[in-house]
Amino acid sequence: MKLVFFTALGLVFLFNGGIQGLPRDNLPPAIRCPDDMVVNSRQSSAIVCWPFPKATDESGKPSVTCSHKAGLQLQTPSTTIIKCEAKDAAGNKASCSFKIDVKDVAPPKIICPADQEISTDSRTFRINWNNPKVSDNSNMLPSFQSSLRRGSLVHVPGVYTISYRAIDASANQAICDFHIKITAPDCKLKIPPPVNGAVACWNNQGNNVCTVSCNSNFDFAFRPATVYLCTRGKWSTFSTLGGSNSAKWPDCSVKSSGIKKMPLPQFYYTGDFKDPNVIAKIKQNSIALLGPPYSPPFFCIMNPNCNVQHIQVHAGKKSTT
């Protein structure tokens, strides 16, 4: 029977004088890594710290080394695997790992072009513009898409809103928009109303349809057109009563002699513009001249908005001669 007397220097001294070495340490240490981490970042990178792994061993405290040091600067977005190893005095090893996901939570930046205003005498127009400026904290160029394709053919006049959506690699989004206003040339009255008379106009989506009339105490300097038309800034005339083709209507500068230059009473009115009944009569006369048999039906009567409520009367200056 062998009895252990004492141990020292890694040896076991037996009672009967024998010597036997200690049992070999074949057990690896135990190591525990931190849980996987998710870090939200709004910058191009993030400095990430984590708790040091915990390791134990029956022979004492093992050494621990990791593939990366805490406080590491990681790219946004990125996924990094941290590997750690524990080693005891006998050379036994154990390892663990954990994952750090740096998430990009910042939307990309997008700057749309400035608003545009374009004038054209065409009925349609191909609009174009510069692409928006886009950037992202990840330093990767985000994709973008628009609500309307560049070079699209659009109707004139109109105001068009173009929206852009930028999307980065992490599916964060940002939106901007701008406007393109397309107008036809102005059809405002560039010629003063007839002296001692009036011009009555119906404005249809920027286009003017007008008739002229004289105070019954005066007459036209020359026979006017039946209708004066302005489309996309260009004035023209329509005559069924032998009037002038000039886009400049005549003044009522000739004293009436009883024989009128125009054969219809709708070209004349009686009274003063201060009287609302006079204004109403001029409007009624204009509506009559804008319909058959004096004008084609599409000039006015086919449009429900062509009525006395929408006719505007512009009074000319008065003269005493």
KEGUBA-811427 format. One line per 3 residues: number of its first residue (from 1); their letters; for each residue x, y, z of N, C-alpha, C. Coordinates in steps of 0.001 Angstrom, whole numbers, padded with zeros to 6 digits, m for minus. Each point is the difference from the previous one (the first is absolute). Layout:
! KEGUBA-811427
NUM> A> X/Y/Z/X/Y/Z/X/Y/Z; ...
! end
This chain:
! KEGUBA-811427
1> MKL> 000855/m001200/000000/m000855/001200/000000/000880/001236/000000; m000273/000926/m000907/000769/001230/m000082/m000788/001130/000622; 000659/000769/000828/m000646/001143/000637/000736/001266/m000391
4> VFF> m000784/001052/m000270/000592/001298/m000351/000473/000664/001271; 001289/000429/000006/000549/000683/001169/m000159/001495/m000139; 000500/000579/m001082/m000230/001418/m000312/000386/000218/m001454
7> TAL> m000347/001183/m000483/000351/000354/m001384/000819/001268/m000001; 000916/000071/m000923/000811/001206/m000149/000663/m000027/m001354; 000180/001172/m000600/000727/000143/m001266/m000587/m000869/m001098
10> GLV> m001273/m000181/000076/m000637/m000752/m001065/000175/m001492/000155; 000495/m000493/001158/000202/m001431/000200/m000846/m000479/001160; m000312/m001258/m000034/m000733/m000616/001100/000932/m001006/000673
13> FLF> 000314/000211/001284/000857/m000924/000752/m000889/m001020/000693; 000290/m001255/m000256/m000804/m001065/000577/000623/m000487/001304; m000799/m000617/000889/000464/m000461/001307/001075/m001071/m000124
16> NGG> m000117/m000805/m001042/000973/m001075/m000179/001245/000448/m000745; 000111/001340/m000192/001216/000524/m000622/m000074/000178/m001483; m001145/m000384/m000634/m000117/000194/m001443/m000316/001450/m000347
19> IQG> 000231/000361/m001234/m000279/001368/m000491/m000893/m000103/m001242; m001043/000842/m000058/m000937/m000018/m001141/m000338/001434/m000402; m000013/000356/m001326/m000344/001361/m000453/m001483/000300/000172
22> LPR> m000344/001345/000026/m001396/000428/000099/m000765/m000358/m001279; m001340/m000135/000076/m000785/m000284/m001209/000118/001168/m000991; 000071/m000263/m001305/000125/001040/m001027/m001310/000765/m000131
25> DNL> 000066/001385/m000170/m001183/000849/m000171/m000422/m000053/m001464; m001076/m000710/m000288/m000502/m000113/m001371/m001303/000754/m000224; m000491/000686/001025/m001278/000697/m000116/000209/001423/m000510
28> PPA> m000717/000393/m001056/000136/001371/m000506/m000677/000977/000951; 000396/001247/m000049/m000677/001012/000821/m001417/000246/m000536; m000782/000657/000786/m001341/000416/m000439/000040/001488/m000332
31> IRC> m000589/000388/m001151/m000016/001409/m000412/m001393/000365/m000490; m000422/001196/000345/m001324/000477/m000414/000130/001393/m000607; m000415/000100/m001263/000051/001291/m000700/m001271/000808/000278
34> PDD> 000069/001308/m000232/m001217/000816/000105/m001035/m000435/m001044; m001245/000379/000210/m001042/m000267/m000991/000254/000829/m001259; m000572/m000466/m001102/000079/000774/m001239/m000531/001413/000238
37> MVV> 000583/000956/m000717/m000349/001403/000214/m000526/000633/m001290; m000956/000891/000155/m000491/000824/m001102/000210/001462/000383; 000724/000724/m000841/000317/001404/000272/m000618/000852/m001106
40> NSR> m000855/000935/000361/m000594/000926/m000968/000920/001204/m000195; 000259/000306/m001259/000931/001093/m000305/m000614/000947/m001019; 000242/001297/000201/m000415/001018/m000955/001204/000653/m000675
43> QSS> 001203/m000539/000295/001234/000532/m000568/000588/m001024/m000963; 001153/000330/m000562/000642/m000927/m000931/000651/m001176/000710; 000228/000125/001309/000576/m001093/000788/m000456/000152/001444
46> AIV> 000262/m001038/000791/m000389/000018/001415/001107/m000636/000829; 000309/000615/001137/000953/m000582/000948/m000784/m000893/000957; 000385/m001278/000042/m000781/m000993/000743/000849/m000585/001128
49> CWP> m000546/000027/001179/000628/m000639/001165/m000852/m001184/000441; 000644/m000977/000615/m000726/m001166/000481/000683/m000547/001255; m000727/m000736/000836/000611/m000578/001207/000985/m001108/m000355
52> FPK> 001057/m000094/000803/001019/m001017/m000262/m000582/m001381/000293; 000331/m001011/m000821/m000517/m001350/000253/000428/m000520/001383; m000835/m000823/000588/000287/m000609/001297/000536/m001412/m000216
55> ATD> 001131/m000311/000685/000611/m001327/m000157/000407/m000548/001368; m000169/m001280/000199/000389/m000686/001249/000684/m001306/m000340; 000820/m000477/000961/000683/m001288/m000173/000308/m000562/001381
58> ESG> m000010/m001302/000144/000227/m000635/001306/001424/000196/000504; 000908/000292/m000918/001394/000170/000405/000337/001448/000354; m000968/000897/m000208/000268/001413/000261/m000639/000867/m001068
61> KPS> 000405/001246/m000084/m000598/000920/m000962/000702/m000118/m001347; m000725/m000365/m001046/000640/m000132/m001310/000189/001366/m000662; 000888/000044/m000973/000168/001228/m000792/m001063/000038/m001096
64> VTC> m000397/001231/m000374/m001037/000167/m001029/000494/001003/m001042; m000112/m000361/m001255/000327/000911/m001106/m001164/000013/m000985; m000201/001160/m000663/m001091/000143/m000975/000550/000539/m001315
67> SHK> m000728/m000275/m001065/000431/000437/m001335/m000059/001520/m000159; m000822/000663/000782/m000142/001452/m000063/m000047/000551/001418; 000469/001222/000142/m000043/000652/001299/m001274/000829/000131
70> AGL> m000503/000085/001205/m001165/000838/000264/000330/001456/m000334; m001018/000769/m000419/000229/001373/m000439/000346/000073/m001466; m000302/m001071/m000724/000322/m000075/m001422/m000928/000916/m000803
73> QLQ> 000551/000651/m001024/m000799/000833/m000894/m000462/m000852/m001169; m001308/m000169/m000126/m000569/m000885/m001010/m000786/000808/m001031; 000089/m000442/m001241/m000668/000667/m001115/m001515/m000123/000134
76> TPS> m000713/001020/m000483/m001459/m000027/m000060/m000444/m000167/m001455; m000794/m001027/m000331/m000366/m001145/000838/001058/m001085/m000128; 000055/m000906/000964/000958/m001106/m000062/m000392/m001076/001003
79> TTI> 000550/m001185/m000222/m000146/m001119/000939/001394/m000531/000306; 000342/m000060/001259/001337/m000431/000429/m000134/m001152/000988; 000792/m001050/m000224/000046/m001142/000922/001226/000162/000897
82> IKC> m000208/000032/001301/001084/000085/000978/000248/m001404/000545; 001233/m000504/m000155/000367/m001330/000497/000943/000147/001194; m000293/m000725/001062/000810/000052/001217/000434/m001410/000395
85> EAK> 001199/m000066/000601/000558/m001304/000392/000549/000077/001423; m000320/m001028/000778/000543/m000143/001362/001015/m001143/000002; 001116/000208/000716/001058/m001016/000043/000476/m000133/001442
88> DAA> 000017/m001266/000506/000449/m000196/001384/001492/m000315/000033; 000526/m000232/001211/001442/m000228/000173/000483/m001263/m000684; m000909/m000959/m000171/000379/m001265/m000634/m000110/000065/m001511
91> GNK> m000383/001169/m000523/m000111/000150/m001448/m001344/m000401/m000557; m000931/m000338/000859/m001338/m000314/m000484/m000704/001292/m000441; m000774/m000107/m001055/m000625/001190/m000581/m001508/m000188/m000149
94> ASC> m000679/001105/000037/m001439/000039/m000295/m000295/001341/m000669; m000988/000034/m000857/m000300/001239/m000730/m001504/000260/m000043; m000305/001230/m000301/m001392/000413/m000205/000014/001179/m000963
97> SFK> m001142/000387/m000489/m000087/001149/m000910/m001351/000682/000172; m000039/001250/m000417/m001263/000733/m000010/000020/000975/m001171; m001169/000456/m000361/m000167/000814/m001206/m000411/001420/000375
100> IDV> 000574/000965/m000730/m000389/001405/000163/m000544/000498/m001332; m001272/000347/m000004/m000642/000582/m001180/m000125/001508/000200; 000652/000755/m000859/m000157/001454/000013/m001056/000344/m001051
103> KDV> m001137/000478/000462/m001126/000293/m000880/m000007/001485/m000386; m000260/000244/m001276/m000157/001378/m000483/m001458/000402/000192; m000252/000952/000871/m001371/000452/000255/m000240/001423/m000512
106> APP> 000993/000588/m000646/m000143/001377/m000507/m000509/m000028/m001437; m000995/000818/m000332/m000452/000059/m001392/001059/000654/m000874; m000012/m000312/m001284/000934/000688/m000896/m000385/001471/m000136
109> KII> 000896/000780/m000566/m000283/001409/m000262/m000298/000167/m001487; m001022/000784/m000294/m000365/000242/m001397/m000416/001461/m000156; 000549/000649/m001018/m000310/001404/m000292/m000518/000075/m001433
112> CPA> m001248/000409/m000147/m000616/000093/m001319/000456/001266/m000729; m000131/000008/m001327/000297/001229/m000747/m000963/001118/000396; 000351/001207/m000364/m000866/001150/000278/m001249/m000059/m000883
115> DQE> m001059/000659/000446/m001218/000095/m000798/000299/000699/m001326; m000779/m000361/m001016/000170/000606/m001320/m001313/000636/m000457; 000120/001054/m000801/m001167/000581/m000675/000367/000208/m001460
118> IST> m000789/m000607/m000882/000300/m000016/m001429/m001210/000533/m000755; 000252/000803/m001020/m001074/000493/m000862/000212/m000534/m001411; m001054/m000522/m000599/000098/m000535/m001357/m001328/000200/m000713
121> DSR> 000057/000197/m001316/m001238/000131/m000761/m000463/m001339/m000558; 000676/m001095/000367/m000414/m001338/m000417/m001106/m000521/000917; m000780/m000918/m000510/m001056/m000599/000816/000548/m001089/000918
124> TFR> 001130/m000578/m000389/000676/m000989/000840/001470/000377/000106; 000654/m000533/001011/001399/000374/000232/000701/m001149/000714; 001250/m000280/m000408/000805/m001030/000678/000800/000668/001116
127> INW> m000311/m000378/001220/000678/000622/001138/001247/m000798/000365; 001003/000707/000443/001254/m000629/000394/000578/000761/001187; 000890/m000650/000710/000592/000603/001193/001244/m000789/000384
130> NNP> 000798/000560/000885/001178/m000692/000518/m000410/m000989/001084; 000762/m001082/000104/m000262/m000972/001057/000240/000631/001371; m000661/m000508/001025/000243/000528/001352/001387/m000385/000493
133> KVS> 000463/000706/001014/001261/m000343/000651/m000305/m000916/001182; 000680/m001162/000031/m000260/m000973/001064/001308/m000401/000679; m000080/m000317/001284/001152/m000482/000766/m000523/m000806/001176
136> DNS> 000914/m000720/000651/m000405/m000823/001139/001156/m000108/000977; m000326/m000171/001275/001037/m000117/001024/000852/m001251/m000168; m000502/m000975/m000758/000764/m001233/m000221/001090/000185/m001049
139> NML> 000030/001166/m000644/000934/000297/m001096/m000280/m000835/m001246; m001142/m000673/m000019/m000449/m000712/m001189/m001127/000806/m000635; 000064/000180/m001313/m000969/000842/m000688/m001370/m000666/000016
142> PSF> m001013/000669/000551/m001337/m000601/000010/m000629/000031/m001389; m000940/m000896/m000217/m000765/000031/m001241/m001139/001009/000139; m000557/000435/m001133/m001130/000923/000069/m000919/m000234/m001184
145> QSS> m001249/000356/000189/m000995/m000144/m001055/m000950/001190/000049; m000593/000324/m001161/m000844/001192/m000084/m001425/m000374/m000379; m000915/000907/000306/m001407/m000220/m000319/m000294/000253/m001476
148> LRR> 000887/000717/m000672/m000168/000314/m001418/001348/m000125/m000685; m000001/m000630/m001170/001258/m000215/m000709/000485/001300/m000634; 001315/000177/000016/000585/001145/m000696/m000299/m000117/m001490
151> GSL> m000324/001143/m000619/m000336/m000011/m001418/m001448/m000352/m000284; m000842/m000056/001041/m001413/m000328/m000204/m000696/001111/m000785; m000953/m000403/m000829/m000790/000949/m000778/m001241/000370/000812
154> VHV> m000165/001285/000299/m001110/000450/000842/m000812/001058/m000737; m001205/000229/000494/m000886/000994/m000599/000335/001406/000515; m000288/000975/m000851/000218/001413/000329/m001359/000699/m000016
157> PGV> m000349/000804/000988/000802/000315/001195/m000185/m001061/001080; 000823/000059/001014/m000122/m000935/001111/001105/000201/001016; m000264/m000470/001207/001003/000000/001064/000239/m001453/000381
160> YTI> 001239/m000447/m000089/000341/m001404/000218/000931/m000125/001201; m000385/m000871/000907/000799/m000278/001191/000778/m001286/m000228; 001314/000082/000118/000865/m001174/m000164/000542/m000368/001369
163> SYR> m000289/m001206/000432/000467/m000494/001300/001112/m001015/m000210; 001025/000094/000823/001105/m000958/m000024/000068/m000727/001344; 000285/m001299/m000077/000188/m000820/001191/001395/m000630/m000061
166> AID> 000821/000266/001021/001340/m000594/000096/m000049/m001153/000998; 000669/m001104/m000344/000008/m001196/000847/001444/m000460/000159; 000467/m000126/001248/001372/m000462/000218/000040/m001518/000149
169> ASA> 001196/m000546/000209/000182/m001450/000056/m000721/m000639/001171; m000344/000791/001006/m000713/m000521/001169/m001499/000261/m000084; m000466/000399/m001177/m001420/000247/m000267/m000530/001252/000695
172> NQA> 000882/000843/000509/m000446/001298/000505/m000370/000888/m001191; m001012/000837/000168/m000506/000786/m001113/m000079/001486/000338; 000085/000799/m001048/m000199/001448/000121/m000691/000481/m001271
175> ICD> m000800/001058/000127/m000805/000494/m001116/000205/001507/m000161; 000023/000447/m001246/m000046/001434/m000292/m000859/000193/m001242; m000449/001194/m000226/m000761/000281/m001217/000244/001437/m000453
178> FHI> m000310/000240/m001252/000090/001345/m000567/m001084/000134/m001060; m000166/001210/m000501/m001119/000276/m000902/000505/000628/m001302; m000646/m000394/m001078/000252/000617/m001303/m001321/000589/m000491
181> KIT> m000020/001311/m000141/m001193/000698/m000476/000206/000370/m001463; m000910/m000454/m000844/000099/000279/m001427/m001185/000873/m000388; 000294/001132/m000567/m001052/000943/m000372/000040/000278/m001495
184> APD> m001142/000372/m000519/m000070/000507/m001368/000217/001508/000048; 000434/000601/m001096/000173/001458/m000011/m001285/000704/000426; 000162/001117/000652/m001118/000724/000601/m000967/000534/m001057
187> CKL> m001311/m000170/000288/m001023/000544/m000888/m000710/001194/000622; 000701/000722/000866/m000592/001217/000548/m000179/001033/m001113; m000915/000931/000240/m000254/001034/m001000/001215/000914/m000123
190> KIP> 000616/m000008/m001164/001152/000863/m000240/m000403/001279/m000739; m001245/000008/m000485/m000530/001180/m000681/m001075/000598/000894; 000001/001299/000237/m001027/000607/000858/m001399/m000221/m000581
193> PPV> m001016/m000077/000848/m001377/m000090/m000508/m000310/001186/m000914; m000938/m000141/m000903/m000314/001107/m000919/m000387/001275/000754; 000526/001108/m000455/m000417/001291/000555/m001492/000168/m000275
196> NGA> m000757/000425/001023/m001457/000155/m000089/m000710/m001338/m000238; 000674/m001072/000396/m000591/m001320/m000192/000452/m000974/001067; m000117/m001265/m000314/000355/m001040/000965/000428/m001263/m000731
199> VAC> 000768/m000815/000687/000332/m001336/m000479/m000478/m000987/001057; m000698/m001036/m000448/m000517/m001040/000899/000693/m001309/m000341; 000585/m000662/001014/000804/m001201/m000241/m000415/m001147/000914
202> WNN> 000089/m001176/m000563/m000133/m001231/000786/001361/m000684/m000001; 000545/m000207/001187/001316/m000634/000129/m000196/m001487/000232; 000454/m000788/m000960/m000140/m001452/000069/001366/m000635/000166
205> QGN> 000377/m000312/001256/001283/m000638/000309/001167/000790/m000583; m000040/001304/000174/001092/000856/m000452/m000162/000529/m001403; m000984/m000492/m000746/m000265/000481/m001354/m001199/000942/000027
208> NVC> 000092/001085/m000753/m001060/001008/000000/m000842/m000055/m001269; m001312/000162/000175/m000947/000157/m001103/m000733/001311/000267; 000156/000977/m000896/m000476/001358/000295/m000874/000560/m001120
211> TVS> m000873/000914/000393/m000764/000816/m000946/000112/001462/000430; m000201/000910/m000954/000076/001430/000319/m001343/000662/m000292; m000242/001105/000669/m001248/000747/m000216/000247/001482/000232
214> CNS> m000885/000813/m000560/000104/001456/000111/m001205/000566/000738; 000246/001083/000713/m001107/000799/000508/m000819/000472/m001205; m001306/m000054/000123/m000864/000301/m001152/000146/001429/m000509
217> NFD> 000629/000868/000776/000246/001369/m000461/001214/000088/m000920; 000721/m001128/m000137/001217/m000026/m000820/m000072/m001192/m000943; 000993/m000088/m000870/000080/m001151/m000901/001471/m000373/m000179
220> FAF> 000197/m001191/m000541/001360/m000511/m000188/000745/000806/m001062; 001289/000155/000210/000834/000675/m001000/000057/m000822/m001281; m000052/m001323/000132/m000127/m000912/m001142/m000730/m001247/000507
223> RPA> m000454/m000814/m000895/m000813/m001153/000393/000878/m001021/000749; m000396/m000349/001204/000797/m000963/000761/m000292/m001435/m000429; 000845/m000915/000452/m000276/m001428/m000171/m001168/m000393/000895
226> TVY> m000652/m001087/m000356/m001096/m000480/000850/000540/m000451/001351; 001105/m000755/m000039/000600/m000544/001229/001511/000179/m000074; 000588/000332/001139/001464/000070/000133/000432/m001156/000903
229> LCT> 000930/m000794/m000504/000423/m001221/000694/001458/000098/000405; 000313/m000481/001182/001400/m000106/000424/000246/m001415/000499; 000925/m000679/m000652/000381/m001357/000386/001502/m000050/000177
232> RGK> 000417/m000335/001205/001430/m000120/000308/000773/001265/m000373; m000598/001138/000326/000675/001277/m000189/m000107/000587/m001385; m000655/m000706/m000922/m000104/000489/m001376/m001447/000404/m000283
235> WST> m000169/001251/m000429/m001329/000532/m000291/m000344/m000206/m001470; m001279/m000324/m000236/m000510/m000159/m001363/m001451/000483/m000019; m000607/m000021/m001163/m001380/000487/m000123/m000874/m001030/m000700
238> FST> m001302/000147/000213/m000994/m000793/m000731/m001110/000959/m000408; m000295/000033/m001297/m000991/000963/m000497/m001026/m000693/m000885; m001256/000269/000257/m001086/m000457/m000869/m000783/001178/m000571
241> LGG> 000373/001198/000443/m000749/001196/m000403/000873/000975/m000776; 001069/m000526/m000587/000851/000836/m000836/000887/000945/000762; 000326/m000327/001247/000840/000871/000800/001473/m000122/m000340
244> SNS> 000800/000829/000644/001436/000037/m000241/000672/m001266/000536; 001080/m000387/m000653/000802/m001136/000463/001108/000425/000954; 000073/001292/000268/001036/000493/000904/m000305/m000449/001428
247> AKW> 001040/m000483/000688/m000177/m000426/001390/m000138/001191/000936; 000179/001207/m000522/m000180/001215/000797/m001390/000552/m000274; m000859/m000057/001021/m001368/000479/m000200/m000042/001531/m000101
250> PDC> m001039/000524/m000651/m000089/001460/m000204/m000554/000708/001234; 000322/001269/000105/m000641/000846/001005/m001381/000424/m000503; m000804/000451/000943/m001313/000561/m000356/000158/001523/m000048
253> SVK> 000657/000442/m001024/000429/001402/m000049/m000835/000847/m000932; m000935/m000617/m000682/m000808/000733/m000971/m001384/000225/000586; m000483/001240/m000067/m001340/000320/000478/m001036/m000742/m000844
256> SSG> m000986/m000530/000667/m001020/m000754/m000716/m000806/000911/m000914; m000178/m000455/m001226/m000777/000771/m000978/m001363/m000620/m000254; m000306/m001037/000772/m001275/m000682/m000194/000136/m001246/m000834
259> IKK> 001019/m000065/m000846/000270/m001205/m000790/001236/m000666/000601; m000196/m001131/000654/001082/m000667/000715/000865/m000833/m000948; 001262/m000070/000353/000922/m000810/m000798/m000301/m001489/000142
262> MPL> m000458/m000411/001180/m000313/m001409/000221/m001510/m000203/m000046; m000457/m001049/m000677/m001440/m000167/m000236/m000769/m000577/001184; 000676/m000392/001059/m000678/m000648/001122/m000023/000905/001220
265> PQF> m001104/000020/000749/m000072/000843/001200/000922/m000481/001122; 000459/m001276/m000093/000874/m000532/001052/001362/000697/000039; 000324/000784/m001020/001269/000728/m000012/m000124/001369/000675
268> YYT> m001175/000302/000561/m000217/001324/000578/m000735/m000128/001337; 000226/000973/000831/m000701/000064/001288/m000352/001451/000294; m000955/000176/000886/m000438/001338/000392/000111/000135/001510
271> GDF> 000581/001097/000445/000092/000233/001426/001435/000123/000477; 000140/m000017/001335/001294/000228/000643/000442/m001260/000738; 001307/m000178/000093/000525/m001203/000662/m000287/m000029/001501
274> KDP> m000390/001136/000561/m000347/000010/001415/m001321/m000735/000247; m000739/m000215/m001065/m001285/m000701/000093/000240/m001501/m000205; m000265/m000839/001009/000227/m001443/m000162/m000845/m000616/m001102
277> NVI> m001117/000619/m000328/m000824/m000526/m001091/000709/000140/m001344; 000808/001042/m000121/000776/000188/m001231/001049/m001102/m000132; 000684/m000289/001098/001004/m001077/m000010/m000663/m001327/m000349
280> AKI> m001150/m000263/000595/m000712/m001251/m000270/m000394/m000098/m001471; m000431/001118/m000591/m000398/m000002/m001408/001196/m000272/m000907; 001154/000594/000309/001213/m000248/m000804/000363/m001480/000053
283> KQN> m000112/m000614/001175/000294/m001429/000136/m000961/m000839/m000844; m001277/000332/000041/m000985/m000739/m000789/000278/000141/m001495; 000351/001209/m000421/000332/000219/m001411/001206/m000837/m000420
286> SIA> 000996/m000080/000886/001202/m000771/m000316/m000329/m001482/m000145; m000817/m000541/000910/m000393/m001409/m000090/m000726/m000261/m001321; m000841/000944/m000412/m000732/m000163/m001263/000951/m000048/m001193
289> LLG> 001015/000863/000006/000960/000029/m001116/000911/m001224/m000012; 000172/m000646/001165/000879/m001174/000083/m000707/m001297/m000372; m001263/000077/m000397/m000750/m001192/m000388/m000504/000090/m001425
292> PPY> m000525/m001116/m000524/m000574/000017/m001349/m001140/001022/m000094; m000200/000636/m001154/000690/m000278/m001269/001258/000827/m000219; 000418/000736/001042/001124/000925/m000182/001361/m000644/000281
295> SPP> 000001/m001041/000824/001255/m000675/000372/m000248/m001496/000111; 001027/m000818/m000203/m000158/m001446/000166/m000392/m000338/001442; m000758/m001063/000198/m000454/m000338/001362/001130/m000314/000975
298> FFC> 001135/m000474/m000530/001087/m000355/000922/000703/001229/000575; m000286/001194/m000536/000567/001210/000596/m000516/000209/001416; m001270/m000361/000207/m000590/000332/001302/m001084/m000970/000442
301> IMN> m001073/m000136/m000769/m001206/m000642/000528/000190/m001479/000322; 001020/m000631/m000554/000252/m001400/000326/000690/m000155/001350; 000442/001107/000575/000661/m000034/001307/m000939/000599/001047
304> PNC> m000392/m000785/001015/m000948/000518/001002/000538/001176/000801; 001315/000197/m000014/000581/001123/000744/m000053/001314/m000774; m000410/m000079/m001244/m000106/001226/m000794/m001395/000577/000221
307> NVQ> m000101/000890/000967/m001277/000621/000343/000272/001405/000529; m001064/000739/000272/000166/001399/000398/000756/000133/001320; m000058/m001036/000852/000732/000069/001274/001510/m000006/m000210
310> HIQ> 000445/m000579/m001121/001435/m000118/m000240/000519/000977/m001055; m000862/000825/m000524/000439/001029/m000950/000510/001204/000788; 001170/000506/m000390/000555/001196/000627/m000084/001172/m000980
313> VHA> m000485/001115/000508/m000145/001197/m000834/001063/001016/000398; 000729/000505/m001002/001035/001011/000222/m000428/001277/m000727; m000182/001055/000755/m000487/001260/m000570/001149/000826/m000555
316> GKK> m000247/000631/m001153/000995/000888/m000580/m000122/001418/000536; 000963/000808/m000346/m000029/001401/000424/m001105/000750/m000749; m000418/001091/000585/m001008/000850/m000636/000667/001188/m000684
319> STT> m000579/000384/m001106/000454/001233/m000660/m001220/000866/m000280; 000227/001245/m000210/m001114/000926/m000268/m000086/000372/m001466; 000928/m000553/m000794/m000013/000337/m001427/m000227/m001232/m000833
! end
